[in-house]
Amino acid sequence: MHGPCGIDNPGASCMKAGQCKKMFPREFRTETTMNVSGYPLYHRRPGDTAFVRGREMANRFVVPYNPYLLLKYNAHISVEVCTSLRAVEYIYKYIYKGSDCANMVLTAGQVQYNEIANYIDARYVSAPEAMWRLLGSHVHDRSQAAIRLPVHLRNQKRVTKRRPWKLRDQDKRCSSHGSS
């Protein structure tokens, strides 16, 4: 159960600008649907209540959970459906981000910058990257070569450009200088 928060406890840690950051209490709904950002709006029946920490709490404060994970790990694990590409981006960023690094040296007198030592000290290999390398997987790959194609207008000379280049200026030059 989440809370109490909102009107019952405005000083709760989940409160920001007078509302719960975790979006509790949830609305009663007759069916489960998805909102426009892919977030699930679960079916919640009105009338179901329980006494938690000496307070009567409605079904609106129940945190989504998985009974199998609850029994297996003997801990609460919040589980919700994710159906947007933003979820994949978040997971990728979360797994492959490195830890925060800072490099600081206190010296007396003249500062000597050692670029090689700085590079070696700042090298960070995350756990997923280390495992990927230990398994002998490729860190990068090559594909087909990119081929430069000449750009020209039909029945006219090839288009070349000089910097600074503006598309409108180039179109005017091409239309005024046709092929012979």
C-alpha positions in Angstrom: 0.0 0.0 0.0 1.2 3.5 -0.8 0.8 6.4 1.5 -0.8 7.9 3.3 -0.3 11.0 1.3 -2.3 13.8 -0.3 -4.9 15.4 2.0 -4.2 12.9 4.8 -0.5 13.6 4.9 0.6 16.7 2.9 4.2 16.4 4.3 4.8 13.0 2.9 8.1 12.5 1.0 6.2 11.7 -2.2 4.4 15.0 -2.3 5.4 17.8 -4.7 3.5 21.0 -5.3 0.5 19.6 -3.3 0.2 16.3 -5.4 1.7 12.8 -5.1 4.6 12.3 -7.5 3.7 8.6 -7.8 0.1 9.6 -8.9 -1.7 8.2 -5.9 -4.5 7.9 -5.1 -5.4 6.3 -8.4 -8.8 6.6 -10.0 -11.4 3.9 -9.8 -11.8 2.4 -13.3 -14.0 -0.3 -14.8 -11.3 -1.6 -17.2 -7.6 -1.5 -17.7 -6.5 1.0 -20.5 -3.3 2.8 -21.6 -3.0 6.6 -21.6 -1.4 8.5 -24.5 2.2 8.1 -23.1 1.8 4.3 -22.8 1.3 4.3 -19.0 -1.2 1.7 -17.8 -4.4 2.8 -16.0 -5.5 -0.3 -14.1 -8.9 -1.6 -13.4 -9.8 -0.6 -9.7 -13.1 -1.5 -8.1 -14.6 1.0 -5.7 -15.5 -0.2 -2.2 -12.5 -2.4 -1.4 -10.8 -1.2 1.7 -8.2 -2.4 4.2 -6.8 -1.2 7.5 -3.1 -0.4 7.1 -1.0 1.3 9.8 -4.2 2.1 11.7 -5.9 3.8 8.8 -8.6 2.6 6.5 -7.2 2.7 2.9 -9.1 2.2 -0.3 -8.2 0.2 -3.3 -6.9 3.4 -4.9 -3.6 3.2 -2.8 -2.7 -0.4 -3.8 0.8 -0.4 -5.5 1.0 -2.8 -8.6 2.8 -6.0 -7.6 3.5 -9.5 -8.8 2.6 -12.3 -6.3 5.2 -14.6 -7.8 8.1 -12.1 -7.3 6.7 -11.3 -3.9 7.0 -14.9 -2.7 10.2 -15.7 -4.5 12.2 -12.8 -3.2 10.3 -12.1 0.0 10.2 -8.4 -0.8 7.9 -6.0 -2.6 8.9 -5.3 -6.2 6.8 -2.7 -8.0 5.8 -4.1 -11.4 4.0 -2.2 -14.1 3.5 -2.7 -17.8 5.8 -0.6 -20.1 4.6 -0.3 -23.7 6.5 2.7 -25.1 9.8 3.2 -26.8 10.8 5.6 -24.1 11.0 2.5 -21.7 13.5 0.8 -24.0 15.6 4.0 -24.2 15.5 4.3 -20.4 16.6 0.7 -19.9 19.4 1.0 -22.4 20.7 4.2 -20.8 20.4 2.8 -17.3 22.3 -0.4 -18.2 25.1 1.2 -20.3 25.7 4.4 -18.4 28.9 4.5 -16.5 29.4 5.7 -13.0 30.1 9.4 -12.2 33.8 10.1 -12.4 35.9 13.0 -11.2 39.6 13.4 -11.5 41.4 15.6 -9.0 45.0 15.9 -7.9 46.4 18.2 -5.2 49.9 19.4 -5.9 52.3 21.9 -4.3 53.9 24.3 -6.7 53.9 23.8 -10.5 51.1 21.7 -12.0 52.2 19.0 -14.4 49.6 17.6 -16.7 50.2 14.0 -17.7 47.8 13.2 -20.5 48.6 9.4 -20.7 48.2 8.9 -16.9 45.0 11.0 -17.0 43.5 8.8 -19.8 44.4 5.5 -18.0 43.0 6.8 -14.7 39.8 8.0 -16.3 39.2 4.8 -18.3 36.0 3.2 -17.1 34.6 -0.2 -18.1 31.1 -0.9 -16.8 30.0 -4.4 -15.8 27.9 -5.1 -19.0 30.8 -3.9 -21.2 33.3 -6.1 -19.3 31.1 -9.1 -19.7 30.6 -8.4 -23.4 34.3 -8.2 -23.9 35.0 -11.4 -21.8 32.5 -13.3 -23.9 34.5 -12.2 -27.0 31.7 -10.3 -28.6 32.5 -7.5 -31.1 32.5 -4.0 -29.6 31.8 -2.5 -33.0 31.0 -3.8 -36.5 31.3 -2.8 -40.1 28.6 -2.8 -42.8 28.5 -2.0 -46.4 30.8 0.9 -47.5 29.2 4.3 -48.1 29.4 5.3 -51.8 29.4 8.9 -52.8 26.9 9.5 -55.6 27.2 12.5 -57.9 24.3 14.8 -57.5 22.9 16.5 -60.6 19.7 17.8 -62.1 18.2 16.0 -65.1 20.0 17.1 -68.4 22.3 19.5 -66.5 25.8 19.6 -65.1 26.8 18.1 -61.8 26.1 20.2 -58.7 29.1 21.5 -56.8 29.1 23.8 -53.9 31.3 26.3 -52.2 31.0 27.3 -48.6 28.9 29.0 -47.3 26.3 27.0 -49.2 22.6 27.9 -49.5 20.2 25.7 -51.3 18.3 28.5 -52.9 21.5 30.0 -54.4 22.5 26.6 -55.7 19.1 26.1 -57.4 19.4 29.4 -59.1 22.9 28.7 -60.4 21.8 25.2 -61.7 18.7 26.5 -63.5 20.7 29.3 -65.2 23.6 27.1 -66.4 22.2 24.2 -68.4 24.2 21.5 -70.1 25.1 21.9 -73.8 
